[in-house]
Amino acid sequence: MFHEIPLEVMRHNNEVARLLESPSNDKEVVRAAFLSLAAEKYRRIGSQSTVSLMLRAEFEQQTPLFDFSADLLKHTVNMVIFDTTGNPGLLLKNNQRIWKGSDHADSDCDAA
């Protein structure tokens, strides 16, 4: 899967490469450039990945619910959404959409 490297990450990469190729490089300057590159990459890891991990932890800590939980909804859902036919769904905090319908895994739970 191809994805474009952000301009700021490329700039930091080029700076590190330039410093490493220079004949007289100051170790502290190179170290600072590496840390700057790492910080930029870490910043761009994507909040989606972090949010997905937090959502997973939130769901794994839950016991099966028999009643609506406003707290769980508040911690995991951005908004309630509707498809073109009016069927409701949930837009989770990581932008994953969950729909209730015949083509979803939970539709056959009573068939067993």
CNS distance restraints for C-alpha pairs under 8 A (distance, minus, plus):
assign (resid   5 and name CA) (resid   9 and name CA) 6.71 0.50 0.50
assign (resid   5 and name CA) (resid  10 and name CA) 6.60 0.50 0.50
assign (resid   6 and name CA) (resid  10 and name CA) 6.37 0.50 0.50
assign (resid   7 and name CA) (resid  11 and name CA) 6.15 0.50 0.50
assign (resid   8 and name CA) (resid  12 and name CA) 6.34 0.50 0.50
assign (resid   8 and name CA) (resid  40 and name CA) 7.59 0.50 0.50
assign (resid   9 and name CA) (resid  13 and name CA) 6.09 0.50 0.50
assign (resid   9 and name CA) (resid  37 and name CA) 6.67 0.50 0.50
assign (resid   9 and name CA) (resid  40 and name CA) 6.40 0.50 0.50
assign (resid   9 and name CA) (resid  41 and name CA) 6.64 0.50 0.50
assign (resid  10 and name CA) (resid  14 and name CA) 6.05 0.50 0.50
assign (resid  11 and name CA) (resid  15 and name CA) 6.22 0.50 0.50
assign (resid  12 and name CA) (resid  16 and name CA) 6.25 0.50 0.50
assign (resid  12 and name CA) (resid  33 and name CA) 7.11 0.50 0.50
assign (resid  12 and name CA) (resid  36 and name CA) 7.09 0.50 0.50
assign (resid  12 and name CA) (resid  37 and name CA) 5.18 0.50 0.50
assign (resid  13 and name CA) (resid  17 and name CA) 6.18 0.50 0.50
assign (resid  13 and name CA) (resid  37 and name CA) 6.61 0.50 0.50
assign (resid  14 and name CA) (resid  18 and name CA) 5.96 0.50 0.50
assign (resid  15 and name CA) (resid  19 and name CA) 6.16 0.50 0.50
assign (resid  15 and name CA) (resid  33 and name CA) 6.97 0.50 0.50
assign (resid  16 and name CA) (resid  20 and name CA) 6.13 0.50 0.50
assign (resid  16 and name CA) (resid  30 and name CA) 6.64 0.50 0.50
assign (resid  16 and name CA) (resid  33 and name CA) 5.75 0.50 0.50
assign (resid  16 and name CA) (resid  34 and name CA) 6.34 0.50 0.50
assign (resid  16 and name CA) (resid  37 and name CA) 7.87 0.50 0.50
assign (resid  17 and name CA) (resid  21 and name CA) 6.15 0.50 0.50
assign (resid  18 and name CA) (resid  22 and name CA) 6.24 0.50 0.50
assign (resid  19 and name CA) (resid  25 and name CA) 6.11 0.50 0.50
assign (resid  19 and name CA) (resid  30 and name CA) 6.19 0.50 0.50
assign (resid  20 and name CA) (resid  25 and name CA) 6.83 0.50 0.50
assign (resid  20 and name CA) (resid  30 and name CA) 7.14 0.50 0.50
assign (resid  25 and name CA) (resid  29 and name CA) 7.41 0.50 0.50
assign (resid  25 and name CA) (resid  30 and name CA) 7.02 0.50 0.50
assign (resid  26 and name CA) (resid  30 and name CA) 6.31 0.50 0.50
assign (resid  27 and name CA) (resid  31 and name CA) 5.95 0.50 0.50
assign (resid  28 and name CA) (resid  32 and name CA) 6.02 0.50 0.50
assign (resid  29 and name CA) (resid  33 and name CA) 6.19 0.50 0.50
assign (resid  30 and name CA) (resid  34 and name CA) 6.18 0.50 0.50
assign (resid  31 and name CA) (resid  35 and name CA) 6.18 0.50 0.50
assign (resid  32 and name CA) (resid  36 and name CA) 6.06 0.50 0.50
assign (resid  33 and name CA) (resid  37 and name CA) 6.16 0.50 0.50
assign (resid  34 and name CA) (resid  38 and name CA) 6.11 0.50 0.50
assign (resid  35 and name CA) (resid  39 and name CA) 5.98 0.50 0.50
assign (resid  36 and name CA) (resid  40 and name CA) 6.21 0.50 0.50
assign (resid  37 and name CA) (resid  41 and name CA) 6.20 0.50 0.50
assign (resid  38 and name CA) (resid  42 and name CA) 5.96 0.50 0.50
assign (resid  39 and name CA) (resid  43 and name CA) 6.01 0.50 0.50
assign (resid  40 and name CA) (resid  44 and name CA) 6.30 0.50 0.50
assign (resid  41 and name CA) (resid  45 and name CA) 6.21 0.50 0.50
assign (resid  45 and name CA) (resid  49 and name CA) 7.24 0.50 0.50
assign (resid  46 and name CA) (resid  50 and name CA) 6.84 0.50 0.50
assign (resid  47 and name CA) (resid  51 and name CA) 5.81 0.50 0.50
assign (resid  48 and name CA) (resid  52 and name CA) 5.91 0.50 0.50
assign (resid  48 and name CA) (resid  94 and name CA) 5.26 0.50 0.50
assign (resid  48 and name CA) (resid  95 and name CA) 7.87 0.50 0.50
assign (resid  49 and name CA) (resid  53 and name CA) 6.29 0.50 0.50
assign (resid  49 and name CA) (resid  94 and name CA) 7.76 0.50 0.50
assign (resid  50 and name CA) (resid  54 and name CA) 6.25 0.50 0.50
assign (resid  51 and name CA) (resid  55 and name CA) 6.04 0.50 0.50
assign (resid  51 and name CA) (resid  93 and name CA) 6.78 0.50 0.50
assign (resid  51 and name CA) (resid  94 and name CA) 5.58 0.50 0.50
assign (resid  52 and name CA) (resid  56 and name CA) 6.14 0.50 0.50
assign (resid  52 and name CA) (resid  93 and name CA) 7.85 0.50 0.50
assign (resid  52 and name CA) (resid  94 and name CA) 5.61 0.50 0.50
assign (resid  53 and name CA) (resid  57 and name CA) 6.27 0.50 0.50
assign (resid  54 and name CA) (resid  58 and name CA) 6.16 0.50 0.50
assign (resid  55 and name CA) (resid  59 and name CA) 6.17 0.50 0.50
assign (resid  55 and name CA) (resid  76 and name CA) 6.19 0.50 0.50
assign (resid  55 and name CA) (resid  93 and name CA) 7.74 0.50 0.50
assign (resid  55 and name CA) (resid  94 and name CA) 7.88 0.50 0.50
assign (resid  56 and name CA) (resid  60 and name CA) 6.03 0.50 0.50
assign (resid  57 and name CA) (resid  61 and name CA) 6.21 0.50 0.50
assign (resid  58 and name CA) (resid  62 and name CA) 6.70 0.50 0.50
assign (resid  58 and name CA) (resid  75 and name CA) 7.95 0.50 0.50
assign (resid  58 and name CA) (resid  76 and name CA) 7.73 0.50 0.50
assign (resid  65 and name CA) (resid  69 and name CA) 7.72 0.50 0.50
assign (resid  69 and name CA) (resid  73 and name CA) 6.30 0.50 0.50
assign (resid  70 and name CA) (resid  74 and name CA) 6.03 0.50 0.50
assign (resid  71 and name CA) (resid  75 and name CA) 6.17 0.50 0.50
assign (resid  72 and name CA) (resid  76 and name CA) 6.07 0.50 0.50
assign (resid  73 and name CA) (resid  77 and name CA) 5.35 0.50 0.50
assign (resid  74 and name CA) (resid  78 and name CA) 7.71 0.50 0.50
assign (resid  76 and name CA) (resid  92 and name CA) 5.73 0.50 0.50
assign (resid  76 and name CA) (resid  93 and name CA) 5.67 0.50 0.50
assign (resid  77 and name CA) (resid  90 and name CA) 6.55 0.50 0.50
assign (resid  77 and name CA) (resid  91 and name CA) 5.87 0.50 0.50
assign (resid  77 and name CA) (resid  92 and name CA) 4.23 0.50 0.50
assign (resid  77 and name CA) (resid  93 and name CA) 5.32 0.50 0.50
assign (resid  78 and name CA) (resid  90 and name CA) 7.66 0.50 0.50
assign (resid  78 and name CA) (resid  91 and name CA) 5.60 0.50 0.50
assign (resid  78 and name CA) (resid  92 and name CA) 5.41 0.50 0.50
assign (resid  78 and name CA) (resid  93 and name CA) 5.19 0.50 0.50
assign (resid  78 and name CA) (resid  95 and name CA) 8.00 0.50 0.50
assign (resid  79 and name CA) (resid  90 and name CA) 6.11 0.50 0.50
assign (resid  79 and name CA) (resid  91 and name CA) 5.37 0.50 0.50
assign (resid  79 and name CA) (resid  92 and name CA) 7.23 0.50 0.50
assign (resid  80 and name CA) (resid  88 and name CA) 6.90 0.50 0.50
assign (resid  80 and name CA) (resid  89 and name CA) 5.85 0.50 0.50
assign (resid  80 and name CA) (resid  90 and name CA) 4.71 0.50 0.50
assign (resid  80 and name CA) (resid  91 and name CA) 6.21 0.50 0.50
assign (resid  81 and name CA) (resid  88 and name CA) 5.71 0.50 0.50
assign (resid  81 and name CA) (resid  89 and name CA) 5.06 0.50 0.50
assign (resid  81 and name CA) (resid  90 and name CA) 5.69 0.50 0.50
assign (resid  81 and name CA) (resid  91 and name CA) 6.60 0.50 0.50
assign (resid  82 and name CA) (resid  86 and name CA) 5.26 0.50 0.50
assign (resid  82 and name CA) (resid  87 and name CA) 5.32 0.50 0.50
assign (resid  82 and name CA) (resid  88 and name CA) 4.44 0.50 0.50
assign (resid  82 and name CA) (resid  89 and name CA) 5.78 0.50 0.50
assign (resid  83 and name CA) (resid  87 and name CA) 5.44 0.50 0.50
assign (resid  83 and name CA) (resid  88 and name CA) 6.63 0.50 0.50
assign (resid  83 and name CA) (resid  89 and name CA) 7.55 0.50 0.50
assign (resid  87 and name CA) (resid  99 and name CA) 7.71 0.50 0.50
assign (resid  87 and name CA) (resid 100 and name CA) 7.25 0.50 0.50
assign (resid  87 and name CA) (resid 101 and name CA) 7.90 0.50 0.50
assign (resid  88 and name CA) (resid  99 and name CA) 6.57 0.50 0.50
assign (resid  88 and name CA) (resid 100 and name CA) 6.82 0.50 0.50
assign (resid  89 and name CA) (resid  97 and name CA) 6.81 0.50 0.50
assign (resid  89 and name CA) (resid  98 and name CA) 5.41 0.50 0.50
assign (resid  89 and name CA) (resid  99 and name CA) 4.30 0.50 0.50
assign (resid  89 and name CA) (resid 100 and name CA) 6.30 0.50 0.50
assign (resid  90 and name CA) (resid  97 and name CA) 5.61 0.50 0.50
assign (resid  90 and name CA) (resid  98 and name CA) 5.12 0.50 0.50
assign (resid  90 and name CA) (resid  99 and name CA) 6.57 0.50 0.50
assign (resid  91 and name CA) (resid  95 and name CA) 5.71 0.50 0.50
assign (resid  91 and name CA) (resid  96 and name CA) 5.80 0.50 0.50
assign (resid  91 and name CA) (resid  97 and name CA) 4.61 0.50 0.50
assign (resid  91 and name CA) (resid  98 and name CA) 6.56 0.50 0.50
assign (resid  92 and name CA) (resid  96 and name CA) 5.27 0.50 0.50
assign (resid  92 and name CA) (resid  97 and name CA) 6.21 0.50 0.50
assign (resid  92 and name CA) (resid  98 and name CA) 7.64 0.50 0.50
assign (resid  99 and name CA) (resid 104 and name CA) 7.36 0.50 0.50
assign (resid 100 and name CA) (resid 104 and name CA) 6.80 0.50 0.50
assign (resid 100 and name CA) (resid 106 and name CA) 7.80 0.50 0.50
assign (resid 100 and name CA) (resid 107 and name CA) 7.48 0.50 0.50
assign (resid 101 and name CA) (resid 107 and name CA) 6.42 0.50 0.50
assign (resid 102 and name CA) (resid 107 and name CA) 5.51 0.50 0.50
assign (resid 103 and name CA) (resid 107 and name CA) 7.18 0.50 0.50
assign (resid 105 and name CA) (resid 109 and name CA) 7.67 0.50 0.50
assign (resid 108 and name CA) (resid 112 and name CA) 7.41 0.50 0.50
